Every structure is written in structure tokens, then in C-alpha cells.
């Protein structure tokens, strides 16, 4: 693998490397005001959730690479200790990008981007009306990593009120990922869209003790057909099917394939291909029964 030393590579070059590799990143579309009430709106992709009780969001405005000066958002939150973090979806991604331009401090990015400011309830900065979710926040702490160009400043924000577009909620009150249609930042000028086939589920091993990949029989674990993801699926079960369950399907499964009965490798490959297809459909327990026919 090629090596990159941050002490050798220039700041811009290592920034590009990090943002291209650590992706996709959610976007904090931060609205702030200065001490005189002038509004600023700017996006930051160094952003994420860091606590749920208290509810904490953290984003990081970096100092300008060319001269190390602080951006308006950092200056504003340092003085007023308030911010609204608006979530960005595909519907407003182009306007969000427009708001990131290097306007002077007296320019209102709401006006430039054509977005609509609406009054917040617990903080002074306005919310973005078009944003699907808006978090009103108090700034608890700002952690600076220096004053040189590219230095980050962790803005630790405590959410005091959240606003969610009700049209995005499913019957259980959760935000539907297909309805919210989120976007995230990648490297260079690239973004990605969490929508359609790009959104998928992975069953989390919460509340159960899984067998793990190490307890998968060698003949399955060392398969030339099953992938690492497939093995992860197989390891995410608490127990294997009973022998009686495997025997119950054995004859029917074997009748699906045509090959020399003495060719054990061909049999194993056929079973593994069929199991892989089942795993692709999320039918993990059924895949296990198929694999155990010739384990």
C-alpha cells in the first residue's frame, strides 16, 4: 500500500486524502448570528452525533488554509454560544452548496442561496425552513486544534429543541430513510445520496450472543464462493439449525442440481452458490440449512 506522511504531504494534499477516504460524511448546515444579529449560513461536513443524553452534536469549522483565519461561523458561535444545525437532503443540496461560497461577513447566505429563514424558539439563529430536520443548539464548548491553516475547531453543541417534518415519519414515528432522502459529502466535488437501492439494512447483533465467524465450519468459512459479508451474515445467528431441519430439506435441495454424485467439490460449490443467493435475499437461516447439507 502507498504511504502518506502528514508531516511531508502539504496540508491541502492530506486534507484531500482524508476527505476522499473518510466518506460519506453527514452535513451540518449551520445557521448562526453575530453579536449584532447579522445572520450567517454555512455547511460543514466534519460533523456527527456524539451523545444522546445529553443530546450532543459536534461539527468542526476549520481555519482557512490560505491564511489561517477563522470563518464567520466559528467567530459567531464563539461569541453567542448558539447555533441551529439544519440537516441537508437532496432537495436542497445545490442551495446548500451555494451557501458555502466565500462571501464577505456582511452578506446573508439565506438571501444568496434563496433559502427561507424561520424563527427559532429557544435560540437566536434562524432555522432553514426547507431543511427536513432542524436542531436548535446551545454551544457547550469549542475545542481548538491550533491557529494554522487547516486547523479544526470542535464545536460541541447541545440540542435544546428539534424540529422534524412530519411527512418524513413512518407509522412507528421513525424517520423513513427513503422519504428524507439524505445526502452526504465525499471527496473533491462528490456527494452521495442515501436513497433507493443505496439504502440497505444490516441486522445488528444487539441483545443476542452470536456464534461468530470463528464457529463456522471450515468447509464453509474457507469457501471460494462466499464473501466476507456472507460470513458475517452467517456468524450473526445464535444457534445453527437442527440436524432434523437439514435432513428435511436435503432431498429437495439436491434434486435441484445436476452433477456427478461422486464429485463432492461440484456439490459443495452448487450448495454454496444457492446459499449465497439466499443470503442476498436475507434468508440467513435457510442458507444455513443448505450449507449444512454438505458441511
N, C-alpha and C positions, 0 to 999 in steps of 0.2 A: 504493500500500500504506500502511496505517496505521503510524505510527511510535510507538515506545515508548522513552523515555529512562530508564534505570535511576537516573539522578540525580533524576528528577522523580517517577516512579512509586514508591509505597511498597514496602517490602521484600516484604510478603505478595503484593502485586499482581504484582511482577516474578517472584517465585517461582512463582506460578500460571502466568504466561505461559511461563516456561521449561519447567516440568514438563509442560505441556499440549502444547508443541511438540516437545520433545526426548523422544520416546517411540516405542515402548515401551522401558522400561529393566529390565534384569535385577535381581533382588533378592538382596542379601546378607543372609541370616538369620543374624545374628552372635550366637554364644554366647560369653560371657566370664565371668571371675570377678574379684572384687576381691582385695585383699591378704589378706583373711581367709577367702577361699574361697566367699563368697556369690556365687550364680550370677545372671547376667542374660542375657536372650534378647530380641533386638530386630531388626527388619528395616530395611534401608536400600536405597533404590533408586538412590542415587548410587553406582554400583558397576559394575566391569567387569574384564576381563583386560588386563594391561598388558605382560606379558613371559612368554615360555615357558621361557627358560633364562638366568637363574634364573626359576622359575615365580612370577610376581607377580600378585596380585590387589590392587585398590585400592578402598576404599569410603570414604565421607565422611559422618560424623555432623555435622550442622550444629547450631550453638548455638540454643537455644530463642529463637524470635522475640520472645516477650513480655519477656524479661529478660536474654538473652544467656548464660544459664547452660549449662554443659556437661551432656550426657546421661551416664547411667551407663556406657554402652559406651565412650565416649571416656575417661572417668575410669579405667575398668578397664584398657583397652589401654595407657594412658599409664603405668600403674604396673606391670603384669605382663608387658607386651610379648607377649601371646599371645591368639589368638582362633581359633574354629572358624567357618568360613563354610559354612553349610548352604544348599543350593540348594532353591528353592521350586518345587513343581509344583502342579497343580490339586487334587490330593488333599488338600493341607494348607493351601490359601490362606486359608481362613476362620480357621483356628487361628493362622496367621502374623499375620493382621490383628489378631486379638485380643491377641496378644503386644505389639502396638505401642502399646497404651494407656499413659497416663502414670501407671504405678504408682509407688509410693514405692520407694526403694532397697532396702528390706528384703523386698520381695515377689519371689518366684521366678516368673518368667513361664512356666517349664515347667509349674508347677502350675496357673496361671491358664488357660493355653491347652490343657491336657490332653495336651501332647506328652511324649514319653519321653526323658529324658536317658540317654545311654550313655557309658561311659568312653572317653576318647581315649587314644591310645598314646604320643604324643610331646609333648602339651601338657596343661595342667591343665583348661581349659574342657571341658565335656562336649559331645558331638555330639547332634544331633536324630535319634533312631532312624528316624523317619518320612521324613526327607529322602532323596531319591533319590541325592544325591551330597553328600559332606561333605569339606571341606578343612581339615585341621589346619594352622595357620599360626603362624609367628613374626612379630612386628611389627618391621620393619626401621627404619621412620621414620614420624613423624607431622608433616605439614606444615600449619601453622595459617594461616588467612587472616584472622585477627582475633578479637576477643572480643565484637563486637557481635552482636545477634540476627540469625540467618541466615547467619553466617559458617561456612564449611565447614572441615573438618579432614581432609586426605587421610591415611588410614591405609594405609601401604604394607606389604602382608603377603606374606611368602614362604612358599609351600606346602611343608610338610615331609612330609606324608603325605595321600593322597587315598583315599577310600572310595567305591566305586560299587556300587550294587545290580546284581548280575549279571543279573537278569531284564531289564534295560534294554538289554543288549548284543545287537548283531546277529551274524551269522556271522563277520564280519571284526573283531569286537572294538570296533566303534564304538557309541556311544550312539544308539539309534534315537529320532529326534525324536517319533515317534508314541507310543512306549512311555513316554518320560519325561514327556510332557505338561506342558511348562513353562508358567509364567505370567509376565507382566511388568507392571510398573507404568506407568500412564499418568497423565494429569492428573485432578484432583479425586478422585472415588471410583472411577475407572475402572481396570480391568485388561484385559489381553488374554491369550488362550490360544493357544499355539503347538501346534495340534492339527488333525487333519483337513485340510480344504481350505485352512486358513490357512497351512499349511506347504507351501512350493514350492521348487523348485530353479532356480538360475541358473548356467549353466556359466561357470566362472571362466576368464579368458584367461591362465592360468598355463602357462608353458613353450611358448608359441607367439607368433608375431608376427601380430596380426590386421590385416585390411585397414582397419578403422575406418570410421566413418560418412562421412568425407570422401572415401573412394574408392567410395562407392556412386553409380551413375549418377544424374544429376539427375532423370531421369524417375521414378526410384524414390524417391530421397531427398525429393523435393518432393510426394510422393503425398498426396492428401487423405484417403486411406483408412488407410494405415499409420501407426501411432503411433510416438512416440519409443522406446518399449520394443521395438517391432518393428524399428526401425532399429538399435537396439543389438544385437539378435539377429543381424541381417544383417551387421553390422560385425564380429561375433565369429567370423569364419572366416579361414582363412589364404589361401585361394585360391577363385576362382569356378569353377563348372562349365565344362567344355569345351563349345565350340560343338556338337560332335557329340552331347553328352549332352542339350543343349537341343533339338536337331533331332529326337532320338529320341522325345521325348515330345510334341512340338509338335502334331502332327495329332490325337493322342488328347485333349489338353487342349482344343484349340479346338473339338472336336466336342461338348464338354460344354455349350457356351453357344449361345444363340440370339439373334442380333442382326444388324443390317445390317453386312456386312463392310466397308463404307466408313466406318463410324463408329468411328474409331480411339480416341476417348475412351471409348466404351462397352466396347470390347475391353480397354483398359488397366484400367478400373475392375473389370471382371469378373475379370481376371487378378490384380489386387491383392487383391480380396476373397477369392479362392481361396487366394492365398499367405498372407494374414493368418490364414486358418483353419488352414493347415499350420503356421504359426509358433506358433499357440496349442497345437498338439499337440507342439511341439518338433522338428518336421521341417524344420530350417533349410535344409539342402542342397536338399531337394525344393522348398522355397519359392523358393530362388534360381533354380532351373531354370524354374519357372513365370514368375517376374518377367522373366527374360531373354528370354522369347519375344517380348516387345514393348518391350524396353528402348531 
